[in-house]
């Protein structure tokens, strides 16, 4: 009897030391660690949307018969110059998710894009994304669009034509060499540009310069102009800074929940421009 009790106590101690016994879960809202577990792609038997913190699947976005922007740019730039857009004039209940630079390297973000079939657009800077282009090749393989954000993330406005052209065309060439594509869309670093930027972009094969009307950062959504709520056609820039909480996946999940609450879904920007 004494030996049996000793063996039982030893087994209980071993369970405690190895951490096999886990709590059922906190009653309060999850903290960072709990949220990270929720935003994971590990098989759990749940529907994918639930694993990423959503309460319902994302609605499938329509595919426009023609690009709505054709002949109706948000900011006409002049003959032979690409339009500058921060939203798309469309009645489709869609918004567009864009990510800049290419600093994030979280493979779980690839899982998120794949499982949710999320049509995101990545505007890549060579000096930032270059060391991790394999990561973006994987993102592209699950449906992400890859676009131009210059070679070195220089503020272009005020630079001479040759310098601006080198930044834009140089990244066109890099992406062509690495991925076999020459992007049609370009986002100037910091959202600043001038007529010289548009001339250089046009000469590099760019058909639209993409800004944003809404931005999703650690503190939530902010807006550059107009009503402080998402509207059909809005282009949203998701802050890629992984040094600040919440993580990119958490920001994206929070944004997706807000998009769904407003009766919208995520469209593919490249289908509309």
C-alpha positions as CSV (number, residue, x, y, z in Angstrom):
1,X,0.0,0.0,0.0
2,X,2.8,2.4,1.0
3,X,4.7,1.6,-2.2
4,X,1.5,2.2,-4.4
5,X,1.0,5.6,-2.7
6,X,4.7,6.5,-3.3
7,X,4.4,5.6,-7.0
8,X,1.3,7.7,-7.4
9,X,2.9,10.7,-5.8
10,X,6.0,10.3,-8.1
11,X,3.8,10.2,-11.2
12,X,1.9,13.3,-10.1
13,X,5.2,15.1,-9.5
14,X,6.5,14.1,-12.9
15,X,3.3,15.4,-14.6
16,X,3.7,18.8,-12.8
17,X,7.4,19.1,-13.8
18,X,7.0,18.2,-17.4
19,X,4.1,20.7,-17.9
20,X,1.8,18.1,-19.5
21,X,-1.2,19.3,-17.5
22,X,-2.5,22.5,-19.2
23,X,-5.2,24.8,-18.0
24,X,-8.5,24.8,-19.9
25,X,-8.0,28.4,-20.9
26,X,-8.4,31.9,-19.4
27,X,-11.8,33.3,-18.7
28,X,-10.5,36.8,-19.4
29,X,-9.7,38.0,-22.9
30,X,-6.5,36.3,-24.2
31,X,-3.1,37.9,-23.8
32,X,-0.3,38.0,-26.3
33,X,0.6,34.3,-25.9
34,X,-2.9,33.1,-26.0
35,X,-3.6,35.2,-29.1
36,X,-0.6,33.8,-30.8
37,X,-1.9,30.3,-30.1
38,X,-5.3,31.3,-31.5
39,X,-3.6,32.8,-34.6
40,X,-1.8,29.6,-35.6
41,X,-2.1,27.2,-38.4
42,X,-1.6,24.0,-36.5
43,X,-4.3,21.4,-37.2
44,X,-7.0,21.4,-34.6
45,X,-10.0,20.1,-36.4
46,X,-11.5,23.6,-36.5
47,X,-12.6,25.4,-39.6
48,X,-9.6,27.5,-40.9
49,X,-11.4,30.8,-40.3
50,X,-11.9,30.0,-36.6
51,X,-8.2,29.2,-36.2
52,X,-7.4,32.7,-37.4
53,X,-9.8,34.4,-34.9
54,X,-12.8,34.9,-37.3
55,X,-16.4,34.0,-36.5
56,X,-17.4,33.3,-40.1
57,X,-15.6,32.6,-43.4
58,X,-14.6,35.6,-45.6
59,X,-17.2,36.2,-48.3
60,X,-15.9,35.5,-51.8
61,X,-15.1,38.7,-53.6
62,X,-16.6,39.2,-57.1
63,X,-14.3,39.4,-60.1
64,X,-15.0,42.6,-62.0
65,X,-15.7,42.2,-65.7
66,X,-13.4,45.2,-66.4
67,X,-11.1,47.3,-64.2
68,X,-13.5,50.0,-62.7
69,X,-10.6,52.5,-62.6
70,X,-10.3,52.5,-66.4
71,X,-11.1,56.0,-67.6
72,X,-12.0,57.2,-64.1
73,X,-8.8,57.6,-62.0
74,X,-9.1,59.0,-58.5
75,X,-6.4,61.6,-59.3
76,X,-5.8,62.2,-63.0
77,X,-2.0,62.7,-63.4
78,X,-1.9,64.0,-67.0
79,X,-1.5,62.5,-70.5
80,X,0.6,59.3,-70.5
81,X,1.1,59.4,-66.7
82,X,-0.3,56.7,-64.4
83,X,-3.2,57.7,-62.1
84,X,-2.6,58.0,-58.4
85,X,-5.2,56.1,-56.4
86,X,-6.1,55.6,-52.7
87,X,-9.4,53.9,-53.3
88,X,-11.1,52.2,-56.2
89,X,-14.5,53.6,-57.5
90,X,-16.6,50.4,-57.3
91,X,-19.9,49.3,-56.0
92,X,-18.5,45.9,-55.0
93,X,-18.4,45.5,-51.3
94,X,-14.7,45.0,-51.2
95,X,-11.6,46.6,-49.7
96,X,-8.0,45.9,-50.6
97,X,-5.2,44.8,-48.2
98,X,-1.7,46.0,-48.9
99,X,1.6,45.4,-47.1
100,X,4.8,47.4,-47.6
101,X,8.6,46.9,-47.5
102,X,8.8,43.1,-46.9
103,X,10.3,43.1,-43.5
104,X,8.0,40.4,-42.1
105,X,9.2,36.9,-42.3
106,X,6.6,35.0,-40.3
107,X,5.8,31.7,-42.1
108,X,2.5,31.6,-40.2
109,X,1.4,34.6,-42.2
110,X,1.8,32.5,-45.3
111,X,-0.4,29.9,-43.7
112,X,-3.0,32.6,-42.9
113,X,-3.0,33.9,-46.5
114,X,-3.3,30.3,-47.8
115,X,-6.0,29.1,-45.5
116,X,-8.2,32.2,-45.7
117,X,-7.5,32.6,-49.4
118,X,-6.6,36.1,-48.7
119,X,-5.8,38.2,-51.8
120,X,-3.2,40.5,-50.4
121,X,-0.8,42.7,-52.3
122,X,2.8,43.0,-51.2
123,X,4.8,46.2,-52.2
124,X,8.4,45.1,-51.9
125,X,11.6,47.1,-51.3
126,X,14.7,45.2,-52.5
127,X,17.0,46.3,-49.7
128,X,14.4,45.1,-47.1
129,X,12.8,42.1,-48.8
130,X,15.8,41.0,-50.8
131,X,17.4,38.7,-48.2
132,X,14.0,36.9,-47.8
133,X,12.7,36.7,-51.4
134,X,12.1,33.0,-50.9
135,X,9.5,33.9,-48.3
136,X,7.7,36.1,-50.8
137,X,8.0,33.4,-53.5
138,X,6.0,31.2,-51.1
139,X,3.5,34.0,-50.5
140,X,3.1,34.4,-54.2
141,X,2.5,30.7,-54.6
142,X,-0.5,30.9,-52.2
143,X,-2.0,33.9,-54.1
144,X,-0.3,37.1,-52.9
145,X,0.4,39.8,-55.5
146,X,4.0,41.2,-55.6
147,X,4.4,44.9,-56.5
148,X,7.0,47.6,-56.6
149,X,8.1,49.8,-53.6
150,X,11.6,50.9,-54.9
151,X,15.1,49.5,-54.5
152,X,16.1,51.3,-51.3
153,X,13.0,53.0,-49.9
154,X,14.3,56.5,-50.7
155,X,11.8,59.4,-50.4
156,X,11.4,60.2,-54.1
157,X,9.8,63.6,-54.2
158,X,12.3,66.2,-55.2
159,X,14.9,63.8,-56.5
160,X,16.1,64.2,-60.2
161,X,14.5,62.0,-62.8
162,X,17.5,59.8,-63.2
163,X,17.5,58.9,-59.4
164,X,13.8,58.3,-59.3
165,X,13.9,56.1,-62.5
166,X,16.8,54.1,-61.0
167,X,14.8,53.4,-57.9
168,X,11.7,52.3,-59.7
169,X,13.1,50.6,-62.8
170,X,15.8,49.0,-60.7
171,X,13.2,47.2,-58.6
172,X,11.2,46.3,-61.7
173,X,14.4,44.5,-62.9
174,X,15.0,42.8,-59.6
175,X,11.5,41.4,-59.4
176,X,11.6,40.3,-63.0
177,X,14.9,38.5,-62.4
178,X,13.7,36.9,-59.1
179,X,10.1,36.1,-59.9
180,X,9.7,36.5,-63.7
181,X,7.3,39.4,-63.4
182,X,7.3,43.1,-64.0
183,X,4.8,44.8,-61.6
184,X,2.2,47.1,-63.0
185,X,1.6,48.8,-59.6
186,X,3.9,51.0,-57.6
187,X,3.8,52.6,-54.1
188,X,6.2,55.4,-53.5
189,X,7.9,55.2,-50.1
190,X,6.2,57.3,-47.4
191,X,3.4,58.0,-49.9
192,X,5.3,61.0,-51.3
193,X,5.8,61.7,-55.0
194,X,5.9,64.5,-57.6
195,X,5.3,64.7,-61.4
196,X,8.8,63.4,-61.9
197,X,7.9,60.3,-60.0
198,X,4.9,59.7,-62.2
199,X,7.1,60.2,-65.4
200,X,9.7,57.8,-64.1
201,X,7.0,55.3,-63.1
202,X,5.4,55.4,-66.5
203,X,8.8,54.9,-68.2
204,X,9.3,51.8,-66.0
205,X,6.0,50.2,-67.1
206,X,3.9,51.2,-64.1
207,X,0.2,51.7,-64.9
208,X,-1.0,53.0,-61.4
209,X,0.6,54.6,-58.4
210,X,-1.1,53.1,-55.3
211,X,-1.5,55.0,-52.0
212,X,-4.1,54.2,-49.3
213,X,-7.1,55.8,-47.6
214,X,-6.9,53.7,-44.4
215,X,-4.0,52.4,-42.4
216,X,-4.0,49.6,-39.9
217,X,-1.4,50.1,-37.2
218,X,-1.0,48.9,-33.6
219,X,-3.6,51.4,-32.4
220,X,-6.2,50.3,-35.0
221,X,-7.5,52.0,-38.2
222,X,-6.7,55.6,-39.1
223,X,-7.8,57.4,-42.2
224,X,-6.1,59.9,-44.5
225,X,-9.4,61.6,-45.5
226,X,-13.2,61.2,-45.6
227,X,-15.3,59.3,-43.3
228,X,-13.7,57.3,-40.5
229,X,-15.1,54.0,-41.5
230,X,-14.3,51.6,-44.2
231,X,-16.0,52.1,-47.5
232,X,-16.3,49.9,-50.6
233,X,-13.1,50.3,-52.7
234,X,-10.9,51.5,-49.9
235,X,-7.2,50.6,-50.1
236,X,-5.8,49.7,-46.7
237,X,-2.1,49.7,-45.8
238,X,-1.4,47.3,-43.0
239,X,1.6,48.4,-40.9
240,X,4.3,45.7,-41.3
241,X,6.4,46.7,-38.2
242,X,6.9,43.4,-36.4
243,X,8.9,45.1,-33.6
244,X,5.6,46.4,-32.1
245,X,2.7,44.5,-30.7
246,X,0.3,43.3,-32.0
247,X,1.9,41.1,-34.6
248,X,1.2,41.4,-38.3
249,X,-1.1,38.4,-38.1
250,X,-3.0,39.9,-35.2
251,X,-3.4,43.2,-37.0
252,X,-4.7,41.4,-40.0
253,X,-7.1,39.3,-38.0
254,X,-8.4,42.4,-36.2
255,X,-8.9,44.2,-39.5
256,X,-10.7,41.2,-41.1
257,X,-13.1,41.1,-38.2
258,X,-13.9,44.8,-38.7
259,X,-14.2,44.3,-42.5
260,X,-16.8,41.6,-41.8
261,X,-18.7,43.6,-39.3
262,X,-19.2,46.3,-41.9
263,X,-20.6,43.8,-44.5
264,X,-17.4,43.9,-46.6
265,X,-14.9,41.4,-47.8
266,X,-11.3,41.5,-49.3
267,X,-10.9,41.9,-53.0
268,X,-7.8,41.4,-55.2
269,X,-6.4,44.8,-56.0
270,X,-4.8,43.6,-59.2
271,X,-8.3,42.7,-60.5
272,X,-9.4,46.3,-60.2
273,X,-6.3,48.2,-61.6
